[in-house]
Amino acid sequence: MTQTKVGVRRELGRSGAAVTALGFGGGPLGGLFEALDDGTATAALEGAWGGGVRYFDTSPHYGIGHSERRIGEFLRGRPRGEFTVSTKVGRLLVPQDPRGRMDEAFQVPATHRRVWDFSRDGIRRSVEDSLTRLGLDRIDVLYLHDAEQHFDDALRNGYPALKELRDEGVVSAIGAGMYDPRLLTTLVRDADVDAVMLAGRYTLLDQSALDTLFPACAERGVPVLAAAVFNSGLLASPRPVEGARFDYAPASQEMLDRARRIADICTAYGVTLPAAAIAFSLAHAVVAGVVIGMRSADEVRANLESFEVAVPDQLWAELRAEELIDQRTAG
C-alpha cells in the first residue's frame, strides 16, 4: 500500500469533475459536537487550501446552512476552475423562530428545521437554496444524502432528479453519500452514478464495504470517496482515550480496546494511528480520495502531516495476521 500526495487529482468517472486525494469535510464547520466561530472556520479552510486541498464537501444539513455559507464565502475568493465543491440533497431547510433553542444536531441557533424531501421539486429547490448559500455559479458534485430510511423514494424519485440536473449541465457529477454499503451497492448497480461517498465503512475498524459495494464499484467503474475514516474520532488520536466517539456515539469498551491494539502495532512501526487510518482507507483501488472533517487550522495541519506518512506494508500484514483487519485487504 502506498500513500498519495494531497493535491493529486483523480477524476470521477467520465463526469469531468475531479477531486484531490484529500478532501475537506464540511461537517465540523456547521458546529458539529461544539460551536465554531467564523474566524476559526476560515483559518481551517485557509490551511487546507495552502496544503493543496482543492476538494470541499458540504451539505445543508451541516449546521442548517452554516457549513455551506462558510465554505462558499471562502471559495468565492479563489479561481473557480481550481476547486471542486460538492453538496447534498434530501433535506430542505425551513425557517422557524429559534426562541433561544439550539439545533438538535449542531451547535447553532435553531433558525431552521429540516424536512425530508427526495422529490424532483424538493431536490431542485434544495439546489437553488444551496447555490444561494454558497454564492457560487455551480455545484460540481451532488449527492443524495443520508437516504437510508428513505431509500426507495431516493432511488425512484431522487436519482432521476439528479440525473436530470446532470443532463442539464447544472451539476457535473451525481451520486449518494451514505453509511450503508448494501444500499449504496443497489444504487451503483441500478443507476448511472458518477461516484459515491461512503461514511465509516472502509476504515481500520470496519471493512464491510468489501462485501458488496467495492466489488460493484470496481465492476461499474464508480469511484468511492471514503469519509469518516476516523469513525467519528476513535482513530483520530495516536492513543484512543476513554469517551472517544465511534460513529457519533461513545465507543464501546470492546471497540476502544480494538483501536488501542491497532495503535500499539502502529507505534511499533513508527506510524501514528491517524496516519495509518488515512493510508488504509485511501489505498483501495476504488477509492478516489478520503474526505476528513476539520474544524481548525491545527486539525488541518495534523491531517496534512498524517497524509504524507509512508506506511510500510509490514504493518498491514501484521494487522491481518492479528485478525484486526479483513484478510481481503491483502494485496
N, C-alpha and C positions, 0 to 999 in steps of 0.2 A: 504494500500500500504506500502511495506517495502523496505528498502534500502539494496542493496547487496554490499559486500566489493569489493574493486577494483580488487584484484587478483583472485577472484573466477573464475574458468574456466567453460565455457559452450561449449559443443560440437555442431558442425554444422551438424546436421543430422547424417548420417552414414559415413560421409566423413573421419573421423579420425582427422580432423582439429578442433581446439578448440580456443576460444577467451576469453580474460579476460573481465569482466563486463565493464571495462573502456578501450577503445581503443584510441590510439594516432592517430589523423587525420593529415596527412602529407601536407595538402594544404598550411598552413602558411609557411612551410619550403621551399616552392617554391617562396616565396616573394609575397604572396597574399596581396593586398592592399598597402604594403610597403616593401621596401628592407630589407633583412635579411642577416647578415654575418654568416659564418660557426661557429664561436665560440658561438654565441647566440643559433644557432640551436642545437649544440652539448650539451649545457647546458640544453636545454629543454628536449632533449632525455635522458640525464643522470638523470634528475629529475623524469621523468616518470618511467624509469626503477627502480630507487630507491624507488618509491612509489608503486611498484608492477605491473605496466602495462607491459603486455607481448604480446599485440596485436598492430601491427603497420600497418597502411594503407597508401598507397601512389598511385601515378599514373604518367605516363609520362607527362600528361597534366600539372601537378603542377610544374610550373617554368620551363617548357620544359626540364625536366630531373633533375633539381636541387634537388627536394624532394627525388626522388629515390636515387640519389647519396649520399645525406647526411644521409638518413636512412640506406642505405647499409653500408656506412663506419662505422657507429656506431654499427650496429648489427654484423658485421664481428668479432668484439672482444668479442662477447657473445656466450655461448654454443648454438649450432644450435637447439638442442632439447627443449630449454627453451622458445622460442618465436614463434609467428605466424606472418607472413607477407603477406599482400595482395597488389596486384596492379591491374591495369585495362588495357583494350584494347579497340580499336576503333579509336584511333588517332595514326598515325605514325609521328615521328619527322624527318623532312628532313632538312639537314644542309643548311644554307644560309649565305650570307655576312650580318652581322648586320648593317654595315655602320652607327654606332653610334646610332641606334634606340633601343628602349626598346620593349620588348614583349607586345602585346596588352592586355594580361590578368594578367600578373605577373610582378613584378618589377625586371626583369633580362634582360640582353642584348639579343636582338632578334637573337640569333645564329642559331635558327631552326624555321621552320614553321610547323604547324600541318596539316596533310592530313587525312581526314576521311577515314577509311578503316575497314569494318567488314567482309572482305573476309577471307577465310581459310588461304591463303598465307599471307595476311596482319596481321592477328592475330598471326600466328606463328612467323613472323618477329618481331612483337611487343614484344612478349615474349622473344625472343632471345636478343633484344636490352635492355629490362628491366633487364634481368639477368646480362648483361654486366654492366649496370649502378649500379645495386645493388651489384654486386660482390658476390652473394650468389649461392649456389648449386641448389636451387629450390625456387619456389613460392608456398606458401601454398594455397592461395585463389586467384582466378582470376575472375574479374568481367567485363562484358560488361559495358562500361562507357558512360553516357550521351547520350543514344541511342534514345531519344525522337523523334528527327527529322529523324531518320534512322531506325525506329523500325522494319519494315518489313525485311530489309536487315539483321539487327542484329539477328532477330529470325530465319530467313530462312538460313542464312549462318554463322553468328557469333556463335550462340548457338551450332550447330553441331561441329564447330571447337573447342570450349571449351570442349565439351563432349569427343571429340577425344583426346585432351590433358589429360583429366582426366583418360580416359581409358588406356592411355599410361603410366600413373604414373608421368607425367611431373608436374601436379598440383594435389592437394588433393581434393579441393572443387571448385565449379564454381557457378556463379550467375550473378547478374547485380547490378550496382549502378546507381540509377536514382532518380528523384524527382517526377515523375508521377506515383501515385499509381495505376491508371487504367491500364497503360501499364505493370507495374510490375505484376498486377493480371493476365493478359494474359500470361505472361511468366511462372508464378507459376503454372497455370492450364494446359498449353500446353507443358511444357518442364520439364525435370528432373533436377532441380537445387537444390543445397545444402543450399543456403542462398541468401538473397537479402539485399542490403544496400539502405535504404530509406532516402533521404535528405529532412529534414524540413517539413515532412508531418505527423509526430506524435509528436507534441510539444504542449506547453501550448497555442500557438496561432493558431495552425492548426491541426485538428484531422481527416483530410479527409481520412487517411489510414483506418479508421474504416468502411468505406462504403463497400469496396470490398476486399482490399488487406489483411487485417488482418484476416478476415474470411477464405479466400482462404489459407493463410499460416497455420492457425490452422487446416484446413481440410487436407492439404497435408503434414503437419509436417515440414514446411520450416521456419527456424528461420530468424528473421529480425535483422539487425544491424541498429540502429537508429542514423543517422548522422545529423549534423546541428541542434542539439537540442536547440541551442540558436537563430535559424533563422538568422544566419549571424551576430549576435551581439546585437540585440534588447533585448534579455533575458540574456545577459552576465554580466550585472551590476545590483547591488541592486536597483538602481533607473534609469530607462532608460532616456537618455538625448536627446535633440534635435540633429538631424543629425545621430542618431544611425541607423544602416542598418537593413533592413528586406529583406531577400532573395537577398542579394548583392546590393540592392538599398536603398537610404534614405527612412526610414519608413514614411508612410503617417501619418497625424495627428490622424486619427481615430485609426490606429494600435498602435501609440505611446500612446494614451490615454488608450487603452485597456490594454497594457502592464503595464502601471502605476497603473491601478485599480487592476490588479493581484498582482503587487508588494506591494501595500498597504495592501492587505489581507495577503500576506506572512509575512510582517513585524509584523502584529498583532499577528501572531502565532510564532514569534521569528525565522523565517526562511527567508533566503535571496532568491531573485528571481532566481539566478543561481542554488542554491541548489534544489529549487522546480522544475526547468526546467529539471534538470538531473534525479531526482527521478521520475518525471511524465513519462518521455519517457521510463525509464527502467522498470517501474512497470508492463507494459502489458505482459501477459503470452507468447506472441510470440516473444518478444524482447529478444535476447540473450545478447546484450550489447549496450552501447552507444559509439559513436566514436566522439571525440571532437578535433577540430583543435587547436593546441597550438604552439606558436612561441617562448616562453621564459620560463626560469625557474620560474619566478614569476607567469605566467599564469598557468603553470603546478601545482605549489603549491596551487594556489587558487582553481583549479578544483579538486584536490585531497581532499582538505578540504571540499569543497561543496559536494563531493561524499559521504562523511561519515556522513552527517547530516541526522538525523532521522526526517522525515516529518510526522506530525500527520494526521490521516485520516480525522479529522475535517476540515483541510484546503481544501482537495479535495471536501468535502461535501459543504463547503461554496462557493467554486468556481462554483460548479454545481448549487447551489441554486441561485447564481447571474447570471447564464447562461453565465459564462465566459469560461467554458469548456463543451464539449459534455456530455449529460446525459448518453450516453452509456459507459462512463468511470467509472460509478458507479460499485462498487464491494463489 
